[in-house]
Amino acid sequence: MKKMTITGKSVEEVLAIFEEEMKINKNEYEYLVIDKGSSGFFGFLARDAVVEITIKKEFYERKLEEFLKNIVSYFDSDIKVSVFAKNPRLFIAKIDGEGIGKIIGKHGKGLGALQHIATIFLNRLSDIKITVIIDAGDYREKRKELIKKIVENAVEKISAGVERVELDPMFSFERRLVHEFLKKYPHVHSFSEGVEPYRYVVIERRRNHDNIHARKSRTYNNR
């Protein structure tokens, strides 16, 4: 996840200082001794120890879980939080409990804000870009079904003659769902416009598709 090279009088001192400063547990990092150092001869030719330390995903999982538990406790102390790394760049957090409605907020804006600050928090600890996705109860699954219906309604309008449909602003993961759902409709194409948090998806009729369809129709009628 994150590598750093640290020097000190001895390997033991390096690890002890590292653990204290990072507030990290022994099972949350690995280390490789590059140079174990030397006290030299009566202080002459002394050499510092050099240790390469790699912070493991377990550290980030714990820190993110602690961070989220602290925040959600202000809404409901009984809300449960669990975190796991799907891969080094993607962390999934699940929160559940009776008080999650307050966290989700209207149209998921509260959940989106929590996800945003959680991503910022974790990225400050890492040297690679990390994405955090937070799922509250079954909100995301329900939202996915709703977005699917929104897409279907928009496609129906375009099929009926409308040239362009602009959807309401959505979070990035929701916009990705829209683009994914639209792949099965060859007569439309989509793109995003606007600036966060007001970025939205535009769905338009694919003009070249109409031309191709018209040419095919003429060819068929002339047979």
ChimeraX commands (.cxc) that place a marker at each C-alpha (Angstrom):
marker #1 position 0.00,0.00,0.00 radius 0.5
marker #1 position 2.58,2.57,1.12 radius 0.5
marker #1 position 6.34,2.18,1.31 radius 0.5
marker #1 position 8.85,4.30,3.18 radius 0.5
marker #1 position 12.52,4.06,3.97 radius 0.5
marker #1 position 13.54,5.03,7.52 radius 0.5
marker #1 position 16.94,5.28,9.12 radius 0.5
marker #1 position 17.94,5.08,12.80 radius 0.5
marker #1 position 20.58,3.89,15.21 radius 0.5
marker #1 position 19.24,0.34,15.05 radius 0.5
marker #1 position 16.47,-1.69,13.42 radius 0.5
marker #1 position 14.72,-1.99,16.77 radius 0.5
marker #1 position 14.79,1.77,17.29 radius 0.5
marker #1 position 13.47,2.44,13.78 radius 0.5
marker #1 position 10.51,0.10,14.28 radius 0.5
marker #1 position 9.73,1.38,17.77 radius 0.5
marker #1 position 9.66,5.03,16.64 radius 0.5
marker #1 position 7.66,4.13,13.54 radius 0.5
marker #1 position 5.01,2.29,15.57 radius 0.5
marker #1 position 4.73,5.14,18.05 radius 0.5
marker #1 position 4.47,7.91,15.47 radius 0.5
marker #1 position 2.06,6.06,13.17 radius 0.5
marker #1 position 0.00,4.48,15.95 radius 0.5
marker #1 position 0.25,1.27,13.97 radius 0.5
marker #1 position 0.03,-2.34,15.12 radius 0.5
marker #1 position 2.74,-4.91,14.37 radius 0.5
marker #1 position 0.44,-6.95,12.10 radius 0.5
marker #1 position -0.35,-3.88,9.99 radius 0.5
marker #1 position 3.05,-3.50,8.36 radius 0.5
marker #1 position 5.95,-5.46,6.92 radius 0.5
marker #1 position 9.60,-4.44,6.86 radius 0.5
marker #1 position 12.79,-5.27,5.03 radius 0.5
marker #1 position 16.19,-4.52,6.55 radius 0.5
marker #1 position 18.30,-2.79,3.91 radius 0.5
marker #1 position 21.20,-2.20,6.28 radius 0.5
marker #1 position 21.20,-3.31,9.90 radius 0.5
marker #1 position 23.74,-0.59,10.73 radius 0.5
marker #1 position 26.85,-0.69,12.85 radius 0.5
marker #1 position 28.11,1.04,16.00 radius 0.5
marker #1 position 31.57,1.12,14.43 radius 0.5
marker #1 position 34.81,0.99,16.36 radius 0.5
marker #1 position 34.78,3.38,19.32 radius 0.5
marker #1 position 32.27,5.45,17.39 radius 0.5
marker #1 position 34.31,5.56,14.21 radius 0.5
marker #1 position 32.76,4.33,10.96 radius 0.5
marker #1 position 29.35,4.07,12.68 radius 0.5
marker #1 position 26.50,3.42,10.25 radius 0.5
marker #1 position 22.75,3.96,10.67 radius 0.5
marker #1 position 20.32,1.13,10.14 radius 0.5
marker #1 position 18.11,1.44,7.04 radius 0.5
marker #1 position 14.69,-0.18,7.00 radius 0.5
marker #1 position 12.10,-0.28,4.21 radius 0.5
marker #1 position 8.58,-0.43,5.65 radius 0.5
marker #1 position 5.40,-1.34,3.78 radius 0.5
marker #1 position 2.08,-0.42,5.38 radius 0.5
marker #1 position -0.54,-3.13,4.78 radius 0.5
marker #1 position -4.22,-2.78,3.99 radius 0.5
marker #1 position -5.15,-3.80,7.54 radius 0.5
marker #1 position -3.89,-0.44,8.80 radius 0.5
marker #1 position -6.08,1.50,6.37 radius 0.5
marker #1 position -9.09,-0.69,7.10 radius 0.5
marker #1 position -8.76,-0.03,10.81 radius 0.5
marker #1 position -8.16,3.70,10.47 radius 0.5
marker #1 position -11.14,4.12,8.12 radius 0.5
marker #1 position -13.39,2.09,10.41 radius 0.5
marker #1 position -12.37,4.17,13.44 radius 0.5
marker #1 position -12.91,7.38,11.46 radius 0.5
marker #1 position -16.41,6.39,10.34 radius 0.5
marker #1 position -17.44,5.02,13.74 radius 0.5
marker #1 position -16.54,8.33,15.32 radius 0.5
marker #1 position -18.68,10.26,12.82 radius 0.5
marker #1 position -21.76,8.01,12.82 radius 0.5
marker #1 position -21.77,7.90,16.63 radius 0.5
marker #1 position -23.08,11.46,16.56 radius 0.5
marker #1 position -26.15,10.18,14.71 radius 0.5
marker #1 position -26.71,6.87,16.50 radius 0.5
marker #1 position -24.28,5.06,18.78 radius 0.5
marker #1 position -25.76,1.71,17.73 radius 0.5
marker #1 position -24.87,2.04,14.05 radius 0.5
marker #1 position -22.50,-0.74,12.98 radius 0.5
marker #1 position -19.55,-0.10,10.67 radius 0.5
marker #1 position -17.44,-2.62,8.79 radius 0.5
marker #1 position -14.66,-1.95,6.29 radius 0.5
marker #1 position -12.75,-4.12,3.84 radius 0.5
marker #1 position -10.37,-3.47,0.98 radius 0.5
marker #1 position -11.62,-4.89,-2.30 radius 0.5
marker #1 position -8.22,-4.05,-3.78 radius 0.5
marker #1 position -5.42,-1.60,-2.84 radius 0.5
marker #1 position -7.27,1.30,-4.48 radius 0.5
marker #1 position -10.86,0.54,-3.45 radius 0.5
marker #1 position -12.22,0.32,0.08 radius 0.5
marker #1 position -15.82,-0.64,0.85 radius 0.5
marker #1 position -17.49,0.51,4.05 radius 0.5
marker #1 position -20.85,-0.82,5.17 radius 0.5
marker #1 position -22.95,0.93,7.78 radius 0.5
marker #1 position -26.16,-0.47,9.20 radius 0.5
marker #1 position -28.61,0.39,11.94 radius 0.5
marker #1 position -31.88,2.19,12.58 radius 0.5
marker #1 position -30.27,5.62,12.44 radius 0.5
marker #1 position -28.77,5.38,8.95 radius 0.5
marker #1 position -31.64,7.36,7.43 radius 0.5
marker #1 position -30.23,10.52,9.01 radius 0.5
marker #1 position -26.84,9.76,7.48 radius 0.5
marker #1 position -28.17,8.99,4.00 radius 0.5
marker #1 position -30.07,12.27,3.88 radius 0.5
marker #1 position -32.34,13.54,1.11 radius 0.5
marker #1 position -31.52,11.89,-2.23 radius 0.5
marker #1 position -28.41,10.37,-0.61 radius 0.5
marker #1 position -26.64,13.74,-0.22 radius 0.5
marker #1 position -25.56,13.00,3.35 radius 0.5
marker #1 position -24.15,9.63,2.34 radius 0.5
marker #1 position -22.33,11.25,-0.56 radius 0.5
marker #1 position -20.78,13.86,1.72 radius 0.5
marker #1 position -19.65,11.18,4.19 radius 0.5
marker #1 position -18.12,9.17,1.37 radius 0.5
marker #1 position -16.30,12.26,0.10 radius 0.5
marker #1 position -14.66,13.13,3.42 radius 0.5
marker #1 position -13.83,9.45,4.06 radius 0.5
marker #1 position -12.02,9.34,0.72 radius 0.5
marker #1 position -10.07,12.49,1.58 radius 0.5
marker #1 position -9.16,11.07,4.99 radius 0.5
marker #1 position -7.82,7.79,3.62 radius 0.5
marker #1 position -5.91,9.44,0.78 radius 0.5
marker #1 position -4.02,11.58,3.28 radius 0.5
marker #1 position -2.62,8.38,4.77 radius 0.5
marker #1 position -1.68,6.77,1.46 radius 0.5
marker #1 position 0.71,7.50,-1.38 radius 0.5
marker #1 position -1.68,6.13,-4.03 radius 0.5
marker #1 position -5.16,7.34,-4.95 radius 0.5
marker #1 position -7.84,5.45,-3.02 radius 0.5
marker #1 position -11.59,5.41,-3.57 radius 0.5
marker #1 position -13.98,4.82,-0.69 radius 0.5
marker #1 position -17.51,3.56,-1.32 radius 0.5
marker #1 position -19.99,3.60,1.56 radius 0.5
marker #1 position -23.15,1.53,1.48 radius 0.5
marker #1 position -25.85,2.22,4.04 radius 0.5
marker #1 position -28.22,-0.73,4.48 radius 0.5
marker #1 position -29.54,-1.62,1.02 radius 0.5
marker #1 position -29.68,2.01,-0.16 radius 0.5
marker #1 position -27.33,1.51,-3.10 radius 0.5
marker #1 position -29.25,-1.49,-4.42 radius 0.5
marker #1 position -32.52,0.44,-4.24 radius 0.5
marker #1 position -30.89,3.45,-5.86 radius 0.5
marker #1 position -29.54,1.23,-8.63 radius 0.5
marker #1 position -33.04,0.01,-9.45 radius 0.5
marker #1 position -34.36,3.58,-9.44 radius 0.5
marker #1 position -31.62,4.76,-11.80 radius 0.5
marker #1 position -32.41,1.88,-14.13 radius 0.5
marker #1 position -36.03,3.07,-14.31 radius 0.5
marker #1 position -34.90,6.67,-14.87 radius 0.5
marker #1 position -32.73,5.51,-17.79 radius 0.5
marker #1 position -35.56,3.47,-19.29 radius 0.5
marker #1 position -37.93,6.47,-19.11 radius 0.5
marker #1 position -35.34,8.73,-20.75 radius 0.5
marker #1 position -34.77,6.22,-23.57 radius 0.5
marker #1 position -38.53,5.99,-24.14 radius 0.5
marker #1 position -38.70,9.77,-24.56 radius 0.5
marker #1 position -35.88,9.73,-27.11 radius 0.5
marker #1 position -37.47,6.81,-28.97 radius 0.5
marker #1 position -40.67,8.88,-29.11 radius 0.5
marker #1 position -38.85,11.76,-30.82 radius 0.5
marker #1 position -37.12,13.80,-28.12 radius 0.5
marker #1 position -33.55,14.64,-29.15 radius 0.5
marker #1 position -31.98,15.26,-25.74 radius 0.5
marker #1 position -32.73,14.41,-22.11 radius 0.5
marker #1 position -30.84,15.92,-19.17 radius 0.5
marker #1 position -30.99,13.93,-15.93 radius 0.5
marker #1 position -30.82,15.42,-12.44 radius 0.5
marker #1 position -27.36,15.83,-10.86 radius 0.5
marker #1 position -25.94,12.54,-9.59 radius 0.5
marker #1 position -22.94,11.20,-7.71 radius 0.5
marker #1 position -20.12,9.76,-9.82 radius 0.5
marker #1 position -21.03,6.12,-9.08 radius 0.5
marker #1 position -24.62,6.84,-10.16 radius 0.5
marker #1 position -23.49,8.45,-13.42 radius 0.5
marker #1 position -21.37,5.38,-14.12 radius 0.5
marker #1 position -24.49,3.24,-13.69 radius 0.5
marker #1 position -26.38,5.40,-16.18 radius 0.5
marker #1 position -23.65,5.03,-18.81 radius 0.5
marker #1 position -23.53,1.28,-18.16 radius 0.5
marker #1 position -27.29,0.82,-18.50 radius 0.5
marker #1 position -27.32,2.79,-21.75 radius 0.5
marker #1 position -24.85,0.47,-23.48 radius 0.5
marker #1 position -27.68,-1.81,-24.57 radius 0.5
marker #1 position -29.40,1.03,-26.45 radius 0.5
marker #1 position -27.41,1.61,-29.69 radius 0.5
marker #1 position -29.59,4.52,-30.83 radius 0.5
marker #1 position -28.51,6.79,-27.95 radius 0.5
marker #1 position -25.25,8.01,-26.44 radius 0.5
marker #1 position -24.49,9.73,-23.13 radius 0.5
marker #1 position -21.97,12.06,-21.57 radius 0.5
marker #1 position -21.63,14.09,-18.38 radius 0.5
marker #1 position -21.73,17.87,-18.04 radius 0.5
marker #1 position -21.40,20.36,-15.20 radius 0.5
marker #1 position -19.17,20.64,-12.16 radius 0.5
marker #1 position -19.40,18.60,-8.96 radius 0.5
marker #1 position -21.64,18.36,-7.03 radius 0.5
marker #1 position -24.03,19.44,-9.81 radius 0.5
marker #1 position -22.63,17.21,-12.56 radius 0.5
marker #1 position -25.33,15.43,-14.54 radius 0.5
marker #1 position -25.76,13.01,-17.44 radius 0.5
marker #1 position -27.03,14.04,-20.86 radius 0.5
marker #1 position -28.63,11.40,-23.09 radius 0.5
marker #1 position -28.95,12.17,-26.79 radius 0.5
marker #1 position -30.20,10.46,-29.91 radius 0.5
marker #1 position -27.32,9.00,-31.91 radius 0.5
marker #1 position -27.70,10.72,-35.28 radius 0.5
marker #1 position -25.50,8.35,-37.29 radius 0.5
marker #1 position -27.71,5.51,-36.04 radius 0.5
marker #1 position -30.74,7.22,-37.59 radius 0.5
marker #1 position -28.90,7.63,-40.90 radius 0.5
marker #1 position -27.82,3.99,-40.91 radius 0.5
marker #1 position -31.38,2.88,-40.07 radius 0.5
marker #1 position -32.76,5.05,-42.88 radius 0.5
marker #1 position -30.27,3.63,-45.43 radius 0.5
marker #1 position -31.14,0.10,-44.39 radius 0.5
marker #1 position -34.85,0.86,-44.78 radius 0.5
marker #1 position -34.36,2.30,-48.29 radius 0.5
marker #1 position -32.24,-0.68,-49.29 radius 0.5
marker #1 position -34.86,-3.10,-48.01 radius 0.5
marker #1 position -37.73,-1.26,-49.76 radius 0.5
marker #1 position -35.86,-1.22,-53.09 radius 0.5
marker #1 position -35.34,-4.96,-53.10 radius 0.5
marker link #1:1,2 radius 0.2
marker link #1:2,3 radius 0.2
marker link #1:3,4 radius 0.2
marker link #1:4,5 radius 0.2
marker link #1:5,6 radius 0.2
marker link #1:6,7 radius 0.2
marker link #1:7,8 radius 0.2
marker link #1:8,9 radius 0.2
marker link #1:9,10 radius 0.2
marker link #1:10,11 radius 0.2
marker link #1:11,12 radius 0.2
marker link #1:12,13 radius 0.2
marker link #1:13,14 radius 0.2
marker link #1:14,15 radius 0.2
marker link #1:15,16 radius 0.2
marker link #1:16,17 radius 0.2
marker link #1:17,18 radius 0.2
marker link #1:18,19 radius 0.2
marker link #1:19,20 radius 0.2
marker link #1:20,21 radius 0.2
marker link #1:21,22 radius 0.2
marker link #1:22,23 radius 0.2
marker link #1:23,24 radius 0.2
marker link #1:24,25 radius 0.2
marker link #1:25,26 radius 0.2
marker link #1:26,27 radius 0.2
marker link #1:27,28 radius 0.2
marker link #1:28,29 radius 0.2
marker link #1:29,30 radius 0.2
marker link #1:30,31 radius 0.2
marker link #1:31,32 radius 0.2
marker link #1:32,33 radius 0.2
marker link #1:33,34 radius 0.2
marker link #1:34,35 radius 0.2
marker link #1:35,36 radius 0.2
marker link #1:36,37 radius 0.2
marker link #1:37,38 radius 0.2
marker link #1:38,39 radius 0.2
marker link #1:39,40 radius 0.2
marker link #1:40,41 radius 0.2
marker link #1:41,42 radius 0.2
marker link #1:42,43 radius 0.2
marker link #1:43,44 radius 0.2
marker link #1:44,45 radius 0.2
marker link #1:45,46 radius 0.2
marker link #1:46,47 radius 0.2
marker link #1:47,48 radius 0.2
marker link #1:48,49 radius 0.2
marker link #1:49,50 radius 0.2
marker link #1:50,51 radius 0.2
marker link #1:51,52 radius 0.2
marker link #1:52,53 radius 0.2
marker link #1:53,54 radius 0.2
marker link #1:54,55 radius 0.2
marker link #1:55,56 radius 0.2
marker link #1:56,57 radius 0.2
marker link #1:57,58 radius 0.2
marker link #1:58,59 radius 0.2
marker link #1:59,60 radius 0.2
marker link #1:60,61 radius 0.2
marker link #1:61,62 radius 0.2
marker link #1:62,63 radius 0.2
marker link #1:63,64 radius 0.2
marker link #1:64,65 radius 0.2
marker link #1:65,66 radius 0.2
marker link #1:66,67 radius 0.2
marker link #1:67,68 radius 0.2
marker link #1:68,69 radius 0.2
marker link #1:69,70 radius 0.2
marker link #1:70,71 radius 0.2
marker link #1:71,72 radius 0.2
marker link #1:72,73 radius 0.2
marker link #1:73,74 radius 0.2
marker link #1:74,75 radius 0.2
marker link #1:75,76 radius 0.2
marker link #1:76,77 radius 0.2
marker link #1:77,78 radius 0.2
marker link #1:78,79 radius 0.2
marker link #1:79,80 radius 0.2
marker link #1:80,81 radius 0.2
marker link #1:81,82 radius 0.2
marker link #1:82,83 radius 0.2
marker link #1:83,84 radius 0.2
marker link #1:84,85 radius 0.2
marker link #1:85,86 radius 0.2
marker link #1:86,87 radius 0.2
marker link #1:87,88 radius 0.2
marker link #1:88,89 radius 0.2
marker link #1:89,90 radius 0.2
marker link #1:90,91 radius 0.2
marker link #1:91,92 radius 0.2
marker link #1:92,93 radius 0.2
marker link #1:93,94 radius 0.2
marker link #1:94,95 radius 0.2
marker link #1:95,96 radius 0.2
marker link #1:96,97 radius 0.2
marker link #1:97,98 radius 0.2
marker link #1:98,99 radius 0.2
marker link #1:99,100 radius 0.2
marker link #1:100,101 radius 0.2
marker link #1:101,102 radius 0.2
marker link #1:102,103 radius 0.2
marker link #1:103,104 radius 0.2
marker link #1:104,105 radius 0.2
marker link #1:105,106 radius 0.2
marker link #1:106,107 radius 0.2
marker link #1:107,108 radius 0.2
marker link #1:108,109 radius 0.2
marker link #1:109,110 radius 0.2
marker link #1:110,111 radius 0.2
marker link #1:111,112 radius 0.2
marker link #1:112,113 radius 0.2
marker link #1:113,114 radius 0.2
marker link #1:114,115 radius 0.2
marker link #1:115,116 radius 0.2
marker link #1:116,117 radius 0.2
marker link #1:117,118 radius 0.2
marker link #1:118,119 radius 0.2
marker link #1:119,120 radius 0.2
marker link #1:120,121 radius 0.2
marker link #1:121,122 radius 0.2
marker link #1:122,123 radius 0.2
marker link #1:123,124 radius 0.2
marker link #1:124,125 radius 0.2
marker link #1:125,126 radius 0.2
marker link #1:126,127 radius 0.2
marker link #1:127,128 radius 0.2
marker link #1:128,129 radius 0.2
marker link #1:129,130 radius 0.2
marker link #1:130,131 radius 0.2
marker link #1:131,132 radius 0.2
marker link #1:132,133 radius 0.2
marker link #1:133,134 radius 0.2
marker link #1:134,135 radius 0.2
marker link #1:135,136 radius 0.2
marker link #1:136,137 radius 0.2
marker link #1:137,138 radius 0.2
marker link #1:138,139 radius 0.2
marker link #1:139,140 radius 0.2
marker link #1:140,141 radius 0.2
marker link #1:141,142 radius 0.2
marker link #1:142,143 radius 0.2
marker link #1:143,144 radius 0.2
marker link #1:144,145 radius 0.2
marker link #1:145,146 radius 0.2
marker link #1:146,147 radius 0.2
marker link #1:147,148 radius 0.2
marker link #1:148,149 radius 0.2
marker link #1:149,150 radius 0.2
marker link #1:150,151 radius 0.2
marker link #1:151,152 radius 0.2
marker link #1:152,153 radius 0.2
marker link #1:153,154 radius 0.2
marker link #1:154,155 radius 0.2
marker link #1:155,156 radius 0.2
marker link #1:156,157 radius 0.2
marker link #1:157,158 radius 0.2
marker link #1:158,159 radius 0.2
marker link #1:159,160 radius 0.2
marker link #1:160,161 radius 0.2
marker link #1:161,162 radius 0.2
marker link #1:162,163 radius 0.2
marker link #1:163,164 radius 0.2
marker link #1:164,165 radius 0.2
marker link #1:165,166 radius 0.2
marker link #1:166,167 radius 0.2
marker link #1:167,168 radius 0.2
marker link #1:168,169 radius 0.2
marker link #1:169,170 radius 0.2
marker link #1:170,171 radius 0.2
marker link #1:171,172 radius 0.2
marker link #1:172,173 radius 0.2
marker link #1:173,174 radius 0.2
marker link #1:174,175 radius 0.2
marker link #1:175,176 radius 0.2
marker link #1:176,177 radius 0.2
marker link #1:177,178 radius 0.2
marker link #1:178,179 radius 0.2
marker link #1:179,180 radius 0.2
marker link #1:180,181 radius 0.2
marker link #1:181,182 radius 0.2
marker link #1:182,183 radius 0.2
marker link #1:183,184 radius 0.2
marker link #1:184,185 radius 0.2
marker link #1:185,186 radius 0.2
marker link #1:186,187 radius 0.2
marker link #1:187,188 radius 0.2
marker link #1:188,189 radius 0.2
marker link #1:189,190 radius 0.2
marker link #1:190,191 radius 0.2
marker link #1:191,192 radius 0.2
marker link #1:192,193 radius 0.2
marker link #1:193,194 radius 0.2
marker link #1:194,195 radius 0.2
marker link #1:195,196 radius 0.2
marker link #1:196,197 radius 0.2
marker link #1:197,198 radius 0.2
marker link #1:198,199 radius 0.2
marker link #1:199,200 radius 0.2
marker link #1:200,201 radius 0.2
marker link #1:201,202 radius 0.2
marker link #1:202,203 radius 0.2
marker link #1:203,204 radius 0.2
marker link #1:204,205 radius 0.2
marker link #1:205,206 radius 0.2
marker link #1:206,207 radius 0.2
marker link #1:207,208 radius 0.2
marker link #1:208,209 radius 0.2
marker link #1:209,210 radius 0.2
marker link #1:210,211 radius 0.2
marker link #1:211,212 radius 0.2
marker link #1:212,213 radius 0.2
marker link #1:213,214 radius 0.2
marker link #1:214,215 radius 0.2
marker link #1:215,216 radius 0.2
marker link #1:216,217 radius 0.2
marker link #1:217,218 radius 0.2
marker link #1:218,219 radius 0.2
marker link #1:219,220 radius 0.2
marker link #1:220,221 radius 0.2
marker link #1:221,222 radius 0.2
marker link #1:222,223 radius 0.2
view
